[in-house]
């Protein structure tokens, strides 16, 4: 006789809530990028690809938690980290180039400070990295990683 499913623990409820909030953050970030016309160059589409992968794998994980879906979600979150760091570099580099066109004599900390405060928000891509770290935190000790105990007298089915 099959046993009734156990109710979710507080940790599982919290994990689901954080994952739903994370998905909302992904959709908000994508909306913001669209409103900013972040689509002019090929590199500007990278966050949309990462966000699409994150939303798709996150929804799949919410609807049907499975080890393979957990791994795909973790891969998407790693992509968020990479895209965030790449975006930081691209925004910063673009601002440095702009500042040097305006003031060729700038160097050192003055150049770095102006590049960080430049027209392209240099630190904004770290929001994507932040979402990636939050997503990876959601997967820490995720219940689908633990093997389910087999019922007494039955063999575990694969």
Secondary structure by P-SEA (a helix, b strand, c coil): cccccccccaaaaaaaaaaaaaaaaaaaaaaaaaaaccccccccaaaaaaaaaaaaaaaaaaacccaaaaaaaaaaaaaaaaaaaaaaaaaaaaaaaaaaaaccccccaaaaaaaaaccccccccaaaaaaaaaaaaaaccccccccccccccccccc
